[in-house]
């Protein structure tokens, strides 16, 4: 007769494998995997609520000119002649839209905080440059970019239809400036 210890050694790996397969089957049938307590679900905090990929038209305005871009199935094109934009410009456009979607304001200045000084104090009257975003022919967001803060790490931004002035990361404004620089070439 076989000893109990020998039997356990021989059947133990099979039992462990059967248990693992049973666990995988239970996970597959339940339709979800347990989430770790360390997992933080992403929620966009930017001023653009729509997903960036749904924006199909961008109007940019600055003292140096005005540009209009339209998204087509094969990428961004200039609206005036429907020519494809250079790859670097398309990348900057996509990144600038993503920044508007994910980057939340560092601080929000309510009207009472800025009205005494006026929008000119923040470089928003007139703005340095502005962007109007459209989806399916309707306006989604119009945003004006003002001056930098004294430390040059933040920038004042105003969204049309809202009374607040947003203090945003300067990297967001820099991306829109890269779009303007590429468009002006």
N, C-alpha and C positions, 0 to 999 in steps of 0.2 A: 504494500500500500504506500502510496506517495505521501510524503510529509506535507503538512499544512504550509510550511515555509516555502517549499519548492513550488507548490501549487500557486501561492500568492505571487511569487517571482515570475512565474510563467503567465499568469492571467492579469497581473497588475497593469502592464502597459496597454493591453487591450481594453481594460476597464477605463483607463485614463483617456484613451483615444475615443472610446464610445461616449464618455462624458463630454469631451470637447466637441464632438460632432453634434451631440444633443444640444449643447449651448449655442452653436452656430445655427442650428435649425430653429431654435427658439428665437434667436435674434432676427433671422430671416422672416419668420412668420409674424413677429411683432411689428416689423417694418421700420424699426428705428434702432439706433445704437445709443447706448447710454452716453450722455454727455458728461464730460469732465466738469467739475466745479470751477476749473481754471479757464474754461472756454468762455470767451466774451463774444457775443454775437455782434457783428458790425451793424451799426445804424448810421446812415449819413447825417451829418450835422451842418452841412453847408446851406447857403442861401438858395441854391438850385434844388428844388424838390424832385423834379423829373430826372430819370436816369440819363446820364450824358449821351448814351447811344441813341436816345430818342430825339435829341435836338437835331433838326435837319437844316437849319438856316441860322447864320450868325452875321449880324451887321456890326462892324467896328467903326468907331469914329474917333478921330483925334485931330489936333490942329493941323497935322501933316496930310490929312486926307480921310477918305471914307472907303471901306471895303466891304463887300458882301460875298459870303461863301455859302454854298449849298451842298449838303451831303447827298451823294448819289450811291447806288449799290456798289459802285467800284471806288468810292472814296470822295474826298472833298474836291469841289470845283469852284472856280470863280463864277459868280452869277452873271457877270456882264458878257462873257464870251464862252462860258461852259468849259473852259480849259481845266485839266486836272492841276491841282496845286502841287508844288514840290513836296517831297516826302517829309522834309524837316518842318515845313509849315503845317502839314496835316498832323504830324506828331504833336506840335505845339498847340494846335487847336484842340485836339483830343485831350491833351493833358490839362489845358486851361479849363475846359469844361468839367473834367474830373475834379479839379481843385475847387471849383464853385460848388460841386455836389458834396464833397466830403469834408472840406475845411470849414469848421465852425468859427464864429467870431470869438476873438479873445475877450472882447468887451463890447457892450452895446450901449451907446450914448443915447439917452432919451432926449426928446426935443428940449426939455427944460435945461438939459446940460449943455446943449450946443447953440440954442437960439440967441443967447446974449452975444455971442461972438460971431454968429452967422456961419454959413457954409463955406464962405471964402477962407476962413481961418483954417479949414481942413483941406483946402485945395479942391473943393467940390463946387465952387461957383466962379467960373465954370470948371468942370472936371478936367483932369489931364487927358483922359480918354474914357470911352464908354463902350459897352457891348449890349446888343439886344439879341435875345435868343428866341427862336421860334420852333414850334413843333406842329406839323401838319397845317401850316399857314397861319397859325394863331400865335400871338406873343405869349411867351412863357415867363420871361424875366428881362428886365432892363436894369442894368447895373452901371454906376458911374464910379470911377476910381479917382481918388484925390491924392493928396501928398502923403509922404512918408512921415512917420513920427521922428523926433530928433535922433533917436538911436538907429534909425534906418532898418529896423527889423519888423515894423508893423506899418500898415497903410490904412487910410480912411476910405471907406466904401459906402456908397448910398444905393439903396434899392428903390426904384420907382414904385410909388404907392405905399411906402412905409415912411414913417416920420423919423425913424432912428438912423443914426450913423453907426456903422459897424467898424470896429477896429479889427482888422484881419491880418493874418500872417503875410508878410511882404513877399514871400515866395509865390503866392497866388497872383499878385499883381505883376511880378516879374515874368511869369509865364505868358500873361496877356501882352506884355511889352515885347516879348520874343515873337509873338504872333504878328504884332504891328511891324516890327523890324523886318521880319521875313516877307510880309505883304508889301512893304515899301520897296523891296528890291526889284 
